[in-house]
Amino acid sequence: MNYNDKIFVSGHRGLEEAAIVRLLREIGFNNFIMRTHQELVLTIQSKVQDFFDMTKPDGEARKLIDINKLKNVGCKSKVGLKDGIENTHNWYRSKKC
């Protein structure tokens, strides 16, 4: 991944997201596309598909990030992907009325 590649960050005002953005900036990344939950509701598939639509000016084929640079500066996930998704899902379901 190049330092000028676009990086999508959702919920960048949260503590964890802000820390990730800060670390990425410290190692040289600077082209962030940031959206709050109010700006892009990730639970509405059509909104997400519209946001990443390749026919629109901001649509890109590559939305992945190589985390090796983060690992090299000591960043390590405290929760695995599967557990993180499950925890987030359970938290969301507990908040629904």
ZAGUGU-743706 format. One record per atom (N, C-alpha, C): x, y, z; residue in one letter. Coordinates in pm, 1 decimal. Layout:
N
+----------+----------+----------+--------+
!       xx !       yy !       zz ! residu !
+----------+----------+----------+--------+
!        X !        Y !        Z !      a !
...
+----------+----------+----------+--------+
//
This chain:
97
+----------+----------+----------+--------+
!       xx !       yy !       zz ! residu !
+----------+----------+----------+--------+
!     84.2 !   -116.8 !      0.0 !      m !
!      0.0 !      0.0 !      0.0 !      m !
!     89.2 !    123.7 !      0.0 !      m !
!     52.2 !    220.9 !    -81.0 !      n !
!    127.5 !    345.0 !    -88.5 !      n !
!     76.0 !    444.7 !     15.0 !      n !
!    162.2 !    536.3 !     56.8 !      y !
!    123.6 !    633.7 !    158.7 !      y !
!     11.7 !    727.0 !    112.8 !      y !
!     -5.8 !    744.2 !    -17.6 !      n !
!   -110.8 !    832.6 !    -67.6 !      n !
!   -240.0 !    759.8 !   -102.5 !      n !
!   -244.0 !    626.9 !    -87.1 !      d !
!   -367.5 !    552.4 !   -112.4 !      d !
!   -475.4 !    596.9 !    -14.7 !      d !
!   -599.9 !    595.6 !    -60.7 !      k !
!   -711.0 !    635.3 !     24.8 !      k !
!   -739.3 !    526.5 !    128.1 !      k !
!   -765.3 !    570.3 !    251.0 !      i !
!   -798.3 !    479.1 !    360.2 !      i !
!   -932.6 !    522.1 !    417.4 !      i !
!  -1028.4 !    430.9 !    418.2 !      f !
!  -1160.7 !    460.8 !    471.9 !      f !
!  -1162.2 !    430.9 !    621.5 !      f !
!  -1208.2 !    528.7 !    700.0 !      v !
!  -1220.4 !    511.4 !    844.6 !      v !
!  -1361.9 !    550.1 !    884.1 !      v !
!  -1432.3 !    456.3 !    943.7 !      s !
!  -1568.5 !    482.2 !    989.8 !      s !
!  -1565.9 !    508.8 !   1139.3 !      s !
!  -1641.0 !    608.3 !   1181.7 !      g !
!  -1647.8 !    638.4 !   1324.3 !      g !
!  -1519.6 !    696.4 !   1378.4 !      g !
!  -1451.7 !    779.3 !   1298.7 !      h !
!  -1318.8 !    830.3 !   1332.5 !      h !
!  -1314.6 !    918.2 !   1456.5 !      h !
!  -1428.6 !    950.6 !   1512.7 !      r !
!  -1430.9 !   1033.2 !   1633.9 !      r !
!  -1424.9 !    948.7 !   1760.5 !      r !
!  -1434.7 !    816.4 !   1743.6 !      g !
!  -1424.6 !    725.6 !   1858.0 !      g !
!  -1279.9 !    714.7 !   1904.3 !      g !
!  -1261.1 !    669.5 !   2026.1 !      l !
!  -1128.4 !    661.0 !   2085.8 !      l !
!  -1035.2 !    568.6 !   2007.4 !      l !
!  -1083.1 !    447.7 !   1976.2 !      e !
!   -998.8 !    351.6 !   1905.0 !      e !
!   -968.8 !    397.4 !   1763.6 !      e !
!  -1072.5 !    447.0 !   1694.2 !      e !
!  -1053.9 !    490.1 !   1555.8 !      e !
!   -957.1 !    607.7 !   1547.8 !      e !
!   -971.5 !    702.4 !   1641.2 !      a !
!   -881.4 !    818.5 !   1643.4 !      a !
!   -737.3 !    773.9 !   1666.9 !      a !
!   -718.5 !    673.9 !   1751.9 !      a !
!   -583.3 !    622.2 !   1778.1 !      a !
!   -525.4 !    556.4 !   1653.2 !      a !
!   -608.0 !    482.8 !   1580.3 !      i !
!   -561.9 !    418.3 !   1456.9 !      i !
!   -521.4 !    524.2 !   1354.5 !      i !
!   -604.9 !    626.2 !   1337.7 !      v !
!   -573.1 !    733.3 !   1242.3 !      v !
!   -444.2 !    803.7 !   1284.4 !      v !
!   -428.1 !    831.0 !   1413.3 !      r !
!   -307.0 !    897.2 !   1462.2 !      r !
!   -182.8 !    813.4 !   1430.4 !      r !
!   -191.2 !    680.7 !   1455.1 !      l !
!    -77.8 !    593.6 !   1425.6 !      l !
!    -47.9 !    588.6 !   1276.7 !      l !
!   -152.7 !    580.7 !   1195.2 !      l !
!   -131.3 !    579.1 !   1050.7 !      l !
!    -65.6 !    708.6 !   1003.8 !      l !
!   -107.4 !    820.6 !   1059.5 !      r !
!    -44.8 !    948.9 !   1023.3 !      r !
!    101.4 !    951.9 !   1065.9 !      r !
!    129.5 !    898.0 !   1183.9 !      e !
!    267.2 !    896.9 !   1234.2 !      e !
!    361.1 !    817.3 !   1144.4 !      e !
!    309.7 !    713.0 !   1079.4 !      i !
!    397.0 !    633.3 !    992.8 !      i !
!    390.4 !    677.2 !    847.2 !      i !
!    315.7 !    786.8 !    820.6 !      g !
!    323.5 !    847.4 !    688.1 !      g !
!    199.2 !    845.7 !    601.5 !      g !
!     91.5 !    781.8 !    645.0 !      f !
!    -31.1 !    782.1 !    565.4 !      f !
!   -104.3 !    914.2 !    586.2 !      f !
!   -167.3 !    965.7 !    478.0 !      n !
!   -228.8 !   1097.6 !    491.8 !      n !
!   -355.3 !   1117.7 !    409.9 !      n !
!   -405.9 !   1015.5 !    343.9 !      n !
!   -521.9 !   1033.1 !    256.9 !      n !
!   -639.9 !    953.7 !    312.1 !      n !
!   -709.2 !   1012.1 !    408.2 !      f !
!   -818.1 !    944.2 !    476.9 !      f !
!   -954.0 !    990.0 !    425.0 !      f !
!  -1045.3 !    895.3 !    411.8 !      i !
!  -1185.7 !    924.6 !    385.8 !      i !
!  -1256.5 !    886.4 !    514.9 !      i !
!  -1305.9 !    986.4 !    587.0 !      m !
!  -1364.6 !    959.6 !    717.9 !      m !
!  -1513.0 !    993.6 !    717.2 !      m !
!  -1590.0 !    904.5 !    775.8 !      r !
!  -1733.4 !    925.6 !    787.5 !      r !
!  -1778.3 !    886.6 !    927.7 !      r !
!  -1866.4 !    967.8 !    984.7 !      t !
!  -1926.4 !    933.1 !   1113.3 !      t !
!  -2040.5 !    835.2 !   1088.9 !      t !
!  -2092.1 !    779.8 !   1195.7 !      h !
!  -2206.1 !    687.8 !   1182.9 !      h !
!  -2326.1 !    760.0 !   1122.4 !      h !
!  -2343.4 !    886.0 !   1154.4 !      q !
!  -2455.3 !    961.9 !   1099.7 !      q !
!  -2438.7 !    985.2 !    949.1 !      q !
!  -2315.4 !    998.8 !    903.3 !      e !
!  -2289.7 !   1024.6 !    761.9 !      e !
!  -2300.2 !    897.9 !    676.7 !      e !
!  -2264.3 !    784.1 !    733.7 !      l !
!  -2269.4 !    657.6 !    660.4 !      l !
!  -2309.3 !    546.8 !    756.2 !      l !
!  -2432.5 !    504.5 !    747.9 !      v !
!  -2483.8 !    398.4 !    834.4 !      v !
!  -2442.4 !    264.4 !    773.2 !      v !
!  -2346.1 !    199.3 !    837.9 !      l !
!  -2289.3 !     76.4 !    782.8 !      l !
!  -2385.1 !    -41.9 !    788.8 !      l !
!  -2494.1 !    -28.9 !    861.1 !      t !
!  -2590.4 !   -138.3 !    870.1 !      t !
!  -2693.1 !   -135.3 !    757.1 !      t !
!  -2688.2 !    -31.5 !    673.8 !      i !
!  -2779.1 !    -22.9 !    558.9 !      i !
!  -2697.2 !    -52.0 !    433.6 !      i !
!  -2711.8 !   -173.4 !    382.7 !      q !
!  -2627.0 !   -221.8 !    274.1 !      q !
!  -2630.5 !   -131.1 !    151.4 !      q !
!  -2747.6 !    -81.8 !    114.8 !      s !
!  -2756.7 !      1.5 !     -5.6 !      s !
!  -2676.0 !    130.0 !      9.7 !      s !
!  -2672.9 !    186.2 !    130.3 !      k !
!  -2595.5 !    308.6 !    154.1 !      k !
!  -2445.6 !    280.5 !    140.6 !      k !
!  -2403.8 !    167.0 !    193.1 !      v !
!  -2262.3 !    128.2 !    184.6 !      v !
!  -2223.9 !    102.2 !     39.1 !      v !
!  -2309.4 !     30.7 !    -33.9 !      q !
!  -2281.0 !      3.7 !   -174.9 !      q !
!  -2272.8 !    133.0 !   -254.6 !      q !
!  -2362.6 !    227.4 !   -227.4 !      d !
!  -2357.3 !    357.7 !   -295.5 !      d !
!  -2227.1 !    429.9 !   -264.0 !      d !
!  -2184.5 !    423.7 !   -139.2 !      f !
!  -2062.4 !    492.5 !    -97.7 !      f !
!  -1939.6 !    437.6 !   -170.9 !      f !
!  -1932.7 !    305.7 !   -186.5 !      f !
!  -1818.2 !    242.1 !   -251.3 !      f !
!  -1842.1 !    214.6 !   -399.6 !      f !
!  -1941.6 !    277.6 !   -458.8 !      d !
!  -1976.5 !    256.5 !   -599.8 !      d !
!  -1859.8 !    296.3 !   -689.8 !      d !
!  -1815.2 !    200.5 !   -770.1 !      m !
!  -1699.7 !    223.0 !   -857.7 !      m !
!  -1728.0 !    324.8 !   -968.3 !      m !
!  -1853.9 !    349.7 !   -999.5 !      t !
!  -1885.0 !    443.3 !  -1107.2 !      t !
!  -1881.9 !    588.4 !  -1059.4 !      t !
!  -1873.5 !    608.0 !   -929.0 !      k !
!  -1868.6 !    743.3 !   -874.0 !      k !
!  -1722.6 !    786.4 !   -857.0 !      k !
!  -1697.3 !    914.8 !   -849.4 !      p !
!  -1559.1 !    964.3 !   -844.3 !      p !
!  -1473.5 !    907.3 !   -731.7 !      p !
!  -1531.4 !    875.6 !   -616.4 !      d !
!  -1451.2 !    826.5 !   -505.1 !      d !
!  -1442.7 !    675.0 !   -499.0 !      d !
!  -1515.8 !    605.5 !   -586.9 !      g !
!  -1514.0 !    459.6 !   -584.3 !      g !
!  -1377.3 !    406.6 !   -623.7 !      g !
!  -1325.2 !    311.5 !   -548.8 !      e !
!  -1195.3 !    252.6 !   -578.0 !      e !
!  -1204.7 !    101.6 !   -573.7 !      e !
!  -1125.9 !     37.4 !   -656.2 !      a !
!  -1125.9 !   -108.9 !   -657.5 !      a !
!  -1063.1 !   -163.9 !   -530.6 !      a !
!   -968.7 !    -93.6 !   -474.7 !      r !
!   -893.6 !   -146.4 !   -361.6 !      r !
!   -928.5 !    -71.1 !   -235.0 !      r !
!   -988.2 !   -139.0 !   -140.3 !      k !
!  -1025.0 !    -78.3 !    -12.9 !      k !
!   -959.1 !   -154.2 !    102.3 !      k !
!   -847.8 !   -217.6 !     75.7 !      l !
!   -780.3 !   -297.2 !    177.1 !      l !
!   -658.0 !   -223.2 !    228.2 !      l !
!   -615.3 !   -258.5 !    346.5 !      i !
!   -495.1 !   -197.9 !    403.2 !      i !
!   -399.7 !   -308.8 !    447.0 !      i !
!   -272.9 !   -288.3 !    422.0 !      d !
!   -170.8 !   -381.1 !    466.8 !      d !
!   -135.4 !   -341.8 !    610.1 !      d !
!   -160.2 !   -431.2 !    705.5 !      i !
!   -138.8 !   -396.9 !    845.6 !      i !
!      3.2 !   -427.7 !    893.6 !      i !
!     90.4 !   -470.1 !    803.9 !      n !
!    227.2 !   -502.3 !    845.7 !      n !
!    299.6 !   -383.2 !    905.6 !      n !
!    276.6 !   -263.5 !    852.5 !      k !
!    342.8 !   -145.3 !    908.2 !      k !
!    293.2 !   -116.8 !   1049.3 !      k !
!    165.1 !   -139.1 !   1073.7 !      l !
!    111.9 !   -122.5 !   1209.1 !      l !
!    174.0 !   -225.3 !   1303.8 !      l !
!    186.4 !   -348.9 !   1257.1 !      k !
!    249.0 !   -452.0 !   1339.2 !      k !
!    394.3 !   -416.2 !   1369.9 !      k !
!    463.8 !   -359.0 !   1272.0 !      n !
!    604.3 !   -322.7 !   1290.2 !      n !
!    625.2 !   -215.2 !   1394.6 !      n !
!    522.1 !   -131.5 !   1419.1 !      v !
!    535.5 !    -27.2 !   1521.7 !      v !
!    471.1 !    -70.8 !   1653.1 !      v !
!    438.2 !   -199.4 !   1663.6 !      g !
!    391.7 !   -253.9 !   1790.3 !      g !
!    241.4 !   -264.7 !   1808.7 !      g !
!    163.0 !   -231.0 !   1707.9 !      c !
!     17.3 !   -242.6 !   1720.6 !      c !
!    -22.4 !   -389.0 !   1711.3 !      c !
!   -108.1 !   -429.9 !   1801.4 !      k !
!   -156.1 !   -567.5 !   1799.0 !      k !
!   -302.4 !   -568.2 !   1839.2 !      k !
!   -379.6 !   -645.2 !   1768.2 !      s !
!   -521.9 !   -657.5 !   1796.9 !      s !
!   -542.3 !   -726.9 !   1930.6 !      s !
!   -631.7 !   -671.4 !   2012.3 !      k !
!   -664.8 !   -735.0 !   2139.8 !      k !
!   -776.2 !   -837.0 !   2121.2 !      k !
!   -853.4 !   -821.1 !   2014.4 !      v !
!   -967.7 !   -908.7 !   1986.8 !      v !
!   -956.6 !   -956.4 !   1842.3 !      v !
!   -976.9 !  -1084.1 !   1820.6 !      g !
!   -973.7 !  -1138.8 !   1685.6 !      g !
!  -1093.3 !  -1089.9 !   1604.7 !      g !
!  -1083.5 !  -1102.6 !   1472.9 !      l !
!  -1188.6 !  -1053.4 !   1383.5 !      l !
!  -1323.2 !  -1118.6 !   1413.8 !      l !
!  -1324.1 !  -1251.6 !   1424.3 !      k !
!  -1450.1 !  -1322.9 !   1450.0 !      k !
!  -1512.2 !  -1276.7 !   1581.7 !      k !
!  -1432.1 !  -1272.1 !   1687.9 !      d !
!  -1484.0 !  -1227.9 !   1817.6 !      d !
!  -1527.2 !  -1081.9 !   1813.7 !      d !
!  -1452.7 !   -999.0 !   1742.0 !      g !
!  -1487.8 !   -857.6 !   1731.8 !      g !
!  -1621.2 !   -836.7 !   1662.6 !      g !
!  -1643.3 !   -910.1 !   1554.0 !      i !
!  -1770.9 !   -899.7 !   1482.9 !      i !
!  -1884.0 !   -950.0 !   1571.4 !      i !
!  -1861.2 !  -1063.7 !   1638.6 !      e !
!  -1964.5 !  -1119.3 !   1726.7 !      e !
!  -1995.4 !  -1024.3 !   1842.9 !      e !
!  -1891.7 !   -967.5 !   1904.0 !      n !
!  -1912.2 !   -873.3 !   2014.6 !      n !
!  -1989.2 !   -749.2 !   1967.9 !      n !
!  -1952.7 !   -698.5 !   1850.5 !      t !
!  -2020.8 !   -580.6 !   1796.7 !      t !
!  -2166.5 !   -612.3 !   1767.5 !      t !
!  -2190.8 !   -728.5 !   1709.2 !      h !
!  -2327.8 !   -770.1 !   1679.2 !      h !
!  -2409.9 !   -781.9 !   1808.1 !      h !
!  -2353.6 !   -846.2 !   1908.8 !      n !
!  -2424.0 !   -861.5 !   2036.9 !      n !
!  -2450.1 !   -727.1 !   2103.1 !      n !
!  -2352.1 !   -637.9 !   2096.6 !      w !
!  -2370.3 !   -504.1 !   2153.9 !      w !
!  -2482.8 !   -431.0 !   2081.0 !      w !
!  -2482.6 !   -437.4 !   1947.7 !      y !
!  -2584.8 !   -369.6 !   1868.6 !      y !
!  -2723.6 !   -425.1 !   1902.7 !      y !
!  -2734.8 !   -556.7 !   1910.9 !      r !
!  -2865.3 !   -617.5 !   1941.5 !      r !
!  -2912.6 !   -578.2 !   2081.3 !      r !
!  -2820.8 !   -561.6 !   2174.8 !      s !
!  -2861.1 !   -522.4 !   2310.3 !      s !
!  -2908.5 !   -378.4 !   2317.4 !      s !
!  -2869.3 !   -295.4 !   2220.5 !      k !
!  -2906.7 !   -153.7 !   2219.6 !      k !
!  -3035.3 !   -126.5 !   2143.1 !      k !
!  -3078.1 !   -221.8 !   2059.7 !      k !
!  -3200.5 !   -202.7 !   1982.6 !      k !
!  -3321.7 !   -206.7 !   2074.1 !      k !
!  -3416.5 !   -120.5 !   2045.9 !      c !
!  -3538.7 !   -116.9 !   2127.6 !      c !
!  -3639.5 !   -218.5 !   2078.7 !      c !
+----------+----------+----------+--------+
//
